[in-house]
Every structure is written in C-alpha cells, then in structure tokens.
C-alpha cells in the first residue's frame, strides 16, 4: 500500500523557518511520503537544511504584484493528500487554504512562534509602517489576517504553552531524535579539534543570531569570568560576533552536523531575553543540548523553566553577572555538570523525543485524514 503524501509548507525556504518544517517532515517520514515546499526569497535553501534527508521544492519568492503571478506555480507544488502548513504566514498557511479551495485536501497548521510578536517589537510607529507595507507577501497586515484564519485549519499543533493557551492545539515542542543523537556516537576530541580549542573549557551557543537570543549578554558573561582557560564558541552565528579574544565563531552548519560540535561543549548557554519575539518561543537548541547530555544554563523565559525542570540552571534574563556565576558553577563542578546533562538526556528521551512526539502526532494526522475520507 502506498503512503499518503504530505506537503509541508514553509513560508520561506531560504529562512530558518525551514528548520521547523524539516523537523515536522522528519517526524512524519517513517509513516508518510513527505516533502517540504514553499517560496524561496533568498539565493539558496537555508544552509542547515542542505544535504539532509528531506526533499525540498520551491518557487522564487518576490514582492507583490510579482508574487501573485507565481502563486499558481506554488500551488502546483502542493500535491499532497494532506497539507501541513508551518507557521500562520500567508505564503505557507495562506497558500494551503488556497489549495484547499481548489483540490479539497485537509490542512493542518503548526504554530511554533507567535508571528505577530516579531512585528510588535518595533513600537507604535514601526507597527504602522509595517502595516502599510502591503507589497511584502509575509508582511504585518497579511500575517495579522492569517492569525484570524487559524480556526479554518483542520487540525493544529503548537510549539509552546503560550501558543497552546492562545490557539489551543496539540503541543509539539522542538523535539529531537534521541535514538540518532546519542552522546556515545560523537567524539568530544574531534569536536574540540574542529574549534581549535586546545585545553580550554568550552562554553557554547548554537543558533541563528538574533538580538533577543541574548548573545551579547553571553559574551559579556564569559568576559566577566576573566578566565584564560575558557573559550566561548558561537556556532552558526557568523563572524560579526567575534569581538573578543576569548570568542570563536563559525558560519551556519548543516543540521546533522550539530551533534559533532555540541559534543565539545562543557556548558551550553541559552540566554534568551524577554521580548515580544520570545513570548511564545522555545529555543530549539535546548533540545539539542538535552539530547547530547550537555549541561545547560538558560534564562527564565517562556516555557524554558518547565523544560529544564531539574536538569538545568536558570538565571534571570539580561543578567550577565548571574549568567557568569551559573557558568562558573558548572565549569568548577564537573560532577554536577555531568549529572545535569544525564538528567537532561533522560528527560528529553521521556518527553521530547521523536518516539514520544509521534505518539501524539500520528493519531492527530490519522484523525484528520479519516475525517476527510468520511466527508
């Protein structure tokens, strides 16, 4: 029997939003034929998604009115018996709803960020300017409309408690494949050699550089340590943050290479700030570190305290001194660091693994498909 095909829509194949679409595809791949499709507003596919096991197809993105002329080509790419739109954005969820008008496939929607929060950080005048930017297919007015249309989805998954409270749906955080990401599969010595760390202890940050991720707070915190035996490795952020002799950086890396870097970390820092961007957000890199049994220092933001309950150190956001103290505590107490890492790994296996998540996601998908077949 052939597998049902699921078309997973990302709003921009060149953006880090593709990471969430790829995660959904990896979760669904054992049971369904999956493909990620969408417009591509940049020169190439988002680099961490390149070379992975997930197939991607897209059309060139553009501003209105040119993008309207490319919509038919995008709709032709959406050929699954089920559509799973990643994020309530016009070029993902909006395109999915248009396709449903034509071909009647059911539409699932995944919300892993509060998309309007990214616009609301700009203040009243900034919001007004963005609301008048009608030529951007994923601009504020169209994204605002998509949030109003969320109830039209045939089913809903969300990435955090904030989003669950706001929209309902089934909770699917940024989980990880703990069977594939086993600590014993990766050599810390090879990982350290990649970063030319020598004998220094490594504090690591991974991810896309954004101000609300608190990278500047972390740089200040490691500077406060005043220790020549500590290296801050900022993986995937580019060279703009190489601002101190104790900092080393890398460009974006393929997603499947992440464990090969994480294995080097003595401490993983996730210094998220409190902004409208982070209100509904859970940093995916927390689950990376948990899966690899790396000790974590993070901030009390969004759902992070729940996720790291009993298996990480938490500090207030925007507090480099508190961040420095927590990092020093783990660097100076390897036994506590190992224990936190082991508890994090166990918690990830139990709650945030592919196995645990498929037990919730597969029944949701089957329910939507069966309801559609009956209709």
Secondary structure, DSSP 8 states (H G I E B T S, - for coil): ----EEEEE-S-TTSTTHHHHHHHHHHHTTTSEEEEEEEE-SSSS-GGGTTSSS-EEEEE---TTHHHHHHHHHHHH---SEEEEESS-IIIIIHHHHHHHHH--EEEEEE-S-HHHHHHTTHHHHHHHHHT-TTSTTSHHHHHHHHHTGGGSSEEEESSHHHHHHH--EE--S-B-TTTS-GGGS-HHHHHHHTT-TT-EEEEEES---GGGTHHHHHHHHHHH--TTEEEEEETS-GGG--STTEEE-----GGGHHHHHTT-SEEEE----STTTTT---HHHHHHHHTT--EEEES-TTHHHHTTTTSEEE-TT-HHHHHHHHHHHHH-HHHHHHHHHHHHHHHHHHSBHHHHHHHHHHHHHHHHHHHHH-
